[in-house]
Structure formats: structure tokens, C-alpha cells
Amino acid sequence: MSRRNQKEARRKKRRAIQDARWLPESILDGLSEDIELAAVLEHLDQRITERGWVFEEEAADDESALWSFPPSAVKIPDDDVVPVTSIVMTVDDGGEIAHVVFVGTEDDYQFDIDELFEHLDVIEGYRLGEPLPAFD
């Protein structure tokens, strides 16, 4: 094989490898969004599990992640209210909004991540039967 043919063969091989790894821009954008969301969730998980929150694997799916705060748990016969204070993050919110539902309620309080951590002591301190916290 001549030098020129060898060079051309190597070039074709490189192009074939590059083409095999190439992804359309729309897929790359989606992957980068997924990576950003995963990083937000991982950071949130690390910070709140240190404080006693538990990630609920069986409640998690491709659309949402849920953490509960076991010290707030109570037995409640009503299925319409949650038995434990919970934080839910959804894909629809892009990891920017934390949904907090207090034990014994079904109300959805929404915080951005910074606000969540500003109010986390109050959220963790709430127990069923107390007046619901007011957030400004």
C-alpha cells in the first residue's frame, strides 16, 4: 500500500471513530441539563442527609426525588396527608425548586435552594399539631 493510501486509510478510520462518537446538538443539550440537575440533587442530598434527612429510593423515579425527615414522622390514618415532613425535587422544575410538605398536611411550600437552606431549621423543627410556619 502506498503512503498516500495508508494516510487516507488512517484518516477514514479517524473519521469513522469521530462519527461514532458524534451526538446531535439537541441530545448534547439534554445531557448537559441532566448532568446539571444531577449535580444539584447530589449537592442537596449531601447537605440534607448530614442533617438526618433520608432519601426515599422507592419513591424516586425519573421525574422526581424525595427525602423525608424521620424525626417528624407520625402514624396518620388519613392517606390524603403525609406522615412525615418531605422535600421533593422534580425534573419539571429543573432542580431549582424544592417542594416541602409538612407532616400531617398536603400543602406544597415551594423554595429555591438557597431559601430552603435558610428555612431548614424551621422546616425540621415543625411537628404535627403546632401552627404551620410562616415564611416571608
N, C-alpha and C positions, 0 to 999 in steps of 0.2 A: 504494500500500500504506500502510495506516495505521501510525502509530508503534508501536502495540501489536503489530501483525502483524510489523513489522520486528524489534522486540525479541524476539518469540517465535521468529522465524526464526534470529536470531543465537544464541539460547540453544540451539535444536535443533542448530545447526551445532557449537557448542562441545561439547555432549554427545556428538555423533557422533564428534568427534575424540578426546575423552576415552575413549569406549568402544573405539575402535580401538586405543588405546594401553594399555588395561587388560589386566593379566595376572592369572590366578588366583594366590592366595597360595602354593600348592604350587609353582608354576613359579618365582615370585619367590624362594622359599626355596632352590630348587635352583640358581638363577642366582647368588645371593649366596654359596652354598657353592663353586660353580665359580670365582667371582671370588677368593674367599679362597685356594683351592687354587692357582690360577694365580699369585697374589702370592707364596705360599710357594715355589713352584717357580722363579719368576723370581728371587727373592732367593737361593735356594740356587744356582741356575745362575750368577748373577753372582759369588758368593763363591768357588765352586769352580773355575770356568773361569779365574779370575785365577791360580789355583794350578797350572794345567796340565791340569785335567780336561777331557774332550771330551764334549759332548752327542752321543749317538748317534741321529741323526734316523731312520735306517732301522729302529732297534729300538723307537722310541717309537710309541705308539698312544693310543687314547682311554682306556686303562686304566692305562698306566704310562709313566714316563720313565726313561731310563738314561744314566748318564755313565760313562766309562771313564778310567783313569789310564794313558796310554801309556807312561810310564817303567817300569811294572811288566809290560808285555807280553812274552810268550814264545810260541814255537811249541810247541804241545802236540798230540800226535796223538789224545788222548782227548777225544771230544766231550762227555763227562759232566762235565768240569770247565771252568772259564772260563779263557781265555788272557790275561786282563787283569783287574786289580782293578776292581770295578764298584760303583756306587751305583745303586740302583733305588728309585724312589718310585712308589707305587701309589695309585689313586683309592680303593681299598677302605680304605686307611689314612688317608685324608683329609689327606695331606701331613704327617702327624705322625710317621711312622716312616720312617727311611732304612734300607734293606736293603743291607748291604755283603757282597759276596762277594769273597774274596781270590783272586788269581791261582793257578791250579792246584788249586782246591778247588771244592766245590759247597755248602759250609756257608754259611748265611744268618745273619749277625750283624745284630741289629736295634738301632738307636739312635734316640732322639728327636733333633730337630735340634740342640739345644744339646750333647748328648752327642757327636753326630757331629763337631761342630767342636772339642770338647775333645780328641777322639782322632784328628783328621785327620792330624796329623804322624805318628803311629804307623801309621795305615792307609796313608798314602802311602809310608812307609819300608819296608813289607813287600815282600820279594822271594821268589820261589819257591825253596824249599829251606831257608829259615830256619824256625825254630819259629814257629808261629802266635802272634800277640799274645794276651795275656790281658787282659781288661778287667774292672775291678772295678765 
